[in-house]
Amino acid sequence: MSRVLVTGVRPYGEGDPVDLLVEDGVIARLGADLQVGSEDVDEVVAGRGAVALPGFVDLHTHLREPGREDAETVGTGSAAAALGGYTAVFAMANTDPVADNAVIVEHVRRRGAEIGLVDVHPVGAVTAGLQGQQLAELGAMARSSAAVRVFSDDGKCVDDPLVMRRALEYSTALGVVVAQHAEEPRLTVGAQAHEGPNAARLGLVGWPAPAEESIVARDCMLAEHTGGALHVCHVSTAGTAEVLRWWSSRSAAPGRVSAEVTPHHLLLTDELLDSYDPVYKVNPPLRTDDDVRALRSALAEGVVDCVATDHAPHAPQDKDTEFAAARPGMLGLQTALSVVQQTMVRSGLLDWRGVARVLSERPAEIAGLADQGRPIAEGEPANLALVDESASWTVRGAELASAASNSPYEGMELPGRVVATLLRGRITAGEGEVRA
Amino acid sequence: MRHLLSAEGLDAASATAVLDTSDALKQTLSGREVRKLPTLRGRTVVTMFYENSTRTRVSFEVAGKWMSADVINVSASASSVGKGESLRDTALTLSAAGADCVIVRHPASGAAHRLAGWLEEAGTQVVNAGDGMHEHPTQALLDAATLRERLGDLAGRRIGIVGDVLHSRVARSNVHLLRTLGAEVVLVAPPTLVPAGVREWGAQVRSELDPELPGLDAVMVLRVQAERMHGAFFPSAREYSIHYGLTEQRAAKLPDHAVVLHPGPMLRGMEIAPAVADAPNAVITEQVRNGVHVRMAVLYHLLAGEEIGA
């Protein structure tokens, strides 16, 4: 029997510090001063008053394997996840080859299990080759050993309304979620930046907010009509939050709609584009202060369910270019908690229980993970992230565990630090190091 | 500032200094048989053009040569660009090979800013010769030089810019520079060709041309860039021409002292009538002539040590 003792942590940042005794991956005992000697356990994790949260679940990660191992691998991405407090990540399907069949998703799942730092759940493509025309073999992927539960063409929108309708309809038989990258492609031809005064001044082709909002509204209606489960990826505009608020007011409607927001859309705005540095290029683009405020409120209210990183590593040659030639995306796994603390906790919009909800509980529920996002209580799986809320650190992209270093927070000082991560009682990260 | 990347942020004193130098150069060279000054002897200027351009490239080349700089032209098709080399590597190579100044034209907005960043360490100076839909600062300077010649001080003058403002780097640079020099700017275009947030530029925006004409001291007609028209910006060339083309009838509504500018190349019969383009108050060839002097002045201020301020 493996036994780990976690001392002096405050679950959800509440009350006096308690100890947790973890036996075989399960929280066996929880209480003040458990009187367990260090000689009776395999390892002791000194919490030193850290906030204990259920391990984070990321519905939106790009691990780039197979195909772009120069930017990220399942190994480097898993390390970044563990260091960021994550115990489960969903690896997006836009790899090369695309994860649109059982072979690829089983490969990714197996690589994740071999590395063992975080539960890697492959996301399957909605359409063959992400081409938006023909459904991928959703059933084969769902029933494969990878047991795919989330499908997405992320990076591209399933823009054809008929294909989206069929995907939602078909998914109901499998009990899976269709995660949509909401972007009407006809409204975003050549788009580089949020359509507004900054893009106009900088001469960058605009990405208008209604390109997202119109697809989200359409998909909510399709979800209601088909009874399918829709998850809206990376909500980026105040208008989308309004559409979702309208939807959540119709509680009797069949179907299920959930939504995520990224850390970068909670913190950064398009004013950063003045430098034309493509580290700030992302899709959907950084938007305005008004959008940031609306997204923070929507997340606090629960109109937007959760935070997902859209962790998108890119090799230097894909970022060290002119703005238009650069690939969109930014690193996020190791900075998510700090950005959430900065934007949501410091502002008083969320307490630590709220952070547990948006980083762990809701994403686990949305994806149907039974053993993640669970309460910190006796008899529950020991998937934990321990956070030193009083720490602060300066982000250095090159020091992050990802193979790539494209962090938009370079040089920024952020609050909060994940001091340890436990996956089913096993320490996957501690004191800033991964523990294979 | 060691580079000329945009008209935005160029202060009035610096802009006026360049324009005054340009006027002085024009005067010095006029009537001379040998139009060559020794000022930039031994300095190497490279033009890097990633877009087809005859007038701007030739203008910079002539400007460099009249200042006795060694001018080397690199064009996208003839260089390693076709081999997939990055803009950064090309720039670093040219800088390492001895370029003191790189003049860049590129289809990506911000390309000149990126170059300036990459070449900061090497000390190579960058002049933006047009970056995507962003800016074309030397065009704005040559337009201002031409306007000053005809109208004198630009403070309080009212300048109309007509046409595809959305895609136009010429419009962006002109709005910034003309406003810096104290002029009022009115942009006239169909709403589809006006960028979001244009009101923050401090220019007025109108969708009807006719009522504006009697109040203008100058009208600048923009090319309707057909190659960028992939998205239903207006119903037809004919309708555009009817509503926004500078016809003879429209030109007649301008005050007698008003001048007509066009950055070229012109689509005669589309945005401007041939008779208007060739009329005495059209200063289109004067713009080209002044372009050389303005670019000489820019190279002088950058390379001969007299700074263009932030």
Chai-1 contact restraints between the chains, C-beta under 6 A:
chainA,res_idxA,chainB,res_idxB,connection_type,confidence,min_distance_angstrom,max_distance_angstrom,comment,restraint_id
A,E195,B,A196,contact,1.0,0.0,6.0,A-B,restraint_1
A,G196,B,A196,contact,1.0,0.0,6.0,A-B,restraint_2
A,G196,B,G197,contact,1.0,0.0,6.0,A-B,restraint_3
A,P197,B,G197,contact,1.0,0.0,6.0,A-B,restraint_4
A,P197,B,E200,contact,1.0,0.0,6.0,A-B,restraint_5
A,A200,B,P195,contact,1.0,0.0,6.0,A-B,restraint_6
A,A200,B,A196,contact,1.0,0.0,6.0,A-B,restraint_7
A,A200,B,G197,contact,1.0,0.0,6.0,A-B,restraint_8
A,A200,B,V198,contact,1.0,0.0,6.0,A-B,restraint_9
A,L202,B,S109,contact,1.0,0.0,6.0,A-B,restraint_10
A,G203,B,S109,contact,1.0,0.0,6.0,A-B,restraint_11
A,G203,B,G132,contact,1.0,0.0,6.0,A-B,restraint_12
A,G203,B,M133,contact,1.0,0.0,6.0,A-B,restraint_13
A,G203,B,H134,contact,1.0,0.0,6.0,A-B,restraint_14
A,L204,B,S109,contact,1.0,0.0,6.0,A-B,restraint_15
A,Y276,B,G110,contact,1.0,0.0,6.0,A-B,restraint_16
A,Y276,B,H113,contact,1.0,0.0,6.0,A-B,restraint_17
A,Y276,B,R114,contact,1.0,0.0,6.0,A-B,restraint_18
A,D320,B,R88,contact,1.0,0.0,6.0,A-B,restraint_19
A,T321,B,S86,contact,1.0,0.0,6.0,A-B,restraint_20
A,E322,B,L87,contact,1.0,0.0,6.0,A-B,restraint_21
A,E322,B,A108,contact,1.0,0.0,6.0,A-B,restraint_22
A,E322,B,A111,contact,1.0,0.0,6.0,A-B,restraint_23
A,E322,B,R114,contact,1.0,0.0,6.0,A-B,restraint_24
A,F323,B,G110,contact,1.0,0.0,6.0,A-B,restraint_25
A,A324,B,A108,contact,1.0,0.0,6.0,A-B,restraint_26
